[in-house]
């Protein structure tokens, strides 16, 4: 981002910063007297400059909270190299089975609330939690297929309207 000379940061030691990058490089080698000239409990010229000129309010706020040069350098490092965003992981096969079990129990509960007959579906699901535990131990696709078959049967049973 190009800025006009009126927005450059003119440091009291004669250094001039035209970008956050230049500031970061200079901050590493800045002597303590110069640093404390611009950063005190009453003001933080660097944070003000970054917020005002670059509109980087998050970085400015972080620099404002920094208590020393090293903390500022850490905040700048985070700004330029943020930690990777947490990626939602694909649920495991076991987690998918548990989610499906919960969904079916909700369907059973809804049907029961509306006066529907759900005993057969409930009985079929009774042993599923232990089957899921067994699948977790064995990780055998046949166990998973058996559970899926039970889920399919329960789904079909929920469609039936008993007298």
N, C-alpha and C positions, 0 to 999 in steps of 0.2 A: 504494500500500500504506500503510494507516494504521498508525502505530506509537505506542506509549504514550510519554508524556513521559519515562519512565525510560530509554527507548532513544534519545532525541534526542541529537544530538552537541552538546555545549556547548563551544564554542571559547574559547580563553583571551582573545580580544579582545571577548567578549560575544555573538558571533554564535551562533545556534542553528540547527542543520540538522535538518529532519524527514524529509528524503528525499535520495536521491542527486542528484536534480535541483537541489535547493536548495544542496547542497554544491558541485555543479559551477558554479553561478552565483557563489557566494561565493568559490570558489577562484580564479576569474578575477581578482577584485579584491583578493584577500588579500595583505597585505604580507608581505615575506620573513621578518620576525621572527616573525609568527604562524605562518607556514608551517613554519619550522624549529623552533618550539616543539613542534609536533605530529609533525614528520617529522625523524628523525635516523638515523644509521647503526645505532643500537641499537633503534629502534622506529618504527612508522608508525601513529599513532592512526587515521588515516583508513582505511587498509587493514583494520585490526582491526575498526573499527566496521562497515564495509561487509560484511565476512565474517560477523561475529557477528549483526548486526541483520537484514540483508537476505539473508543466505545466498548472496551473489553471490561465490563463491570465486574464480572466474576473474577478475573485476574486482579483487577484493582482492589477488590474487597479482600482477596487472599493476601495481597501484598500489604494491605493496611493492617491485617492481623498478625503478620510476620513480626517476630520480635528481634530478629537479627538478619545479617546478610545471608547466612546459610539457609535460614528458613525461606527467605525471599528466593534464593536460587532454586530451592526445592519446589516452590510454587511455580516458578517459571518453567522448570523442567516438566512438571505435571501439565502445564498449559500446552507446551509444545509436544509432549509425548504422553497423552492421557492414558490411563490404564485401559486395557481392552474392555469393551462393554461385555457384560455378562450375557452369554448366549444361552438361551433357553435350550435345555437338552431335550432330546427326543425321549419320551417316556420309555422305560424298559418294557419288555413283554409282560413282566410281572405287574408293573404299574398300570399298564393298559388293562390287564384283567381286573385289577382292583377298581379302576375307574369304571369299567363296564358294570361290575357288580354293584357299585354305588348307584349308578344310573338306573339299573334294573330295580333296585330296592326302592328308589324314588318313584318309579312307575307303578310298582306294586302298591306303595303307600297311597298314591293318587287314586288308583282304581278302588282301593279299599274305602277311601274317604267318600267316594261317590257310590258306595253300596255294592261294588263289584265283588265277585268271589275270587279270592286270591290264594287260598290254602294250597292248591296244587303247585302254583308257582313258588310260594314260600318254601314248601317242602323240597322242591328241586334245588333251590339255592342254599339249603341248610348246610350242606357239606362242601360248598364251593370254597369258603375260606381255607379249609384244611387242604383242599386240592391245590389251591394257589400256593400254599406253603410248600407242598410237595413239589410243585413245578419249580419253585425257587431253588430247591435243593438239587433236583435232578436236571433241570433246564432241558427236559426232554420235550420235543415238539409234540409228541403224542399226548402228553399230559395237557398241554395247552389246547390242542385240538379237542380233547374231551371236554374241557371247561367251556370252550367256545360252542360246542354242540349243546351243552346244558343251557347256555345263554340263549341260543337260538330256540330251543324248546320252550323256555320260559317266555320269550318274546311271543311265540305262537300262542301259548296258553293265555297270555294277557289279552290277545285279540278275541278270544272266545268269550261269549257272553253266556254264562251258566244261568239256568232258571232259578 
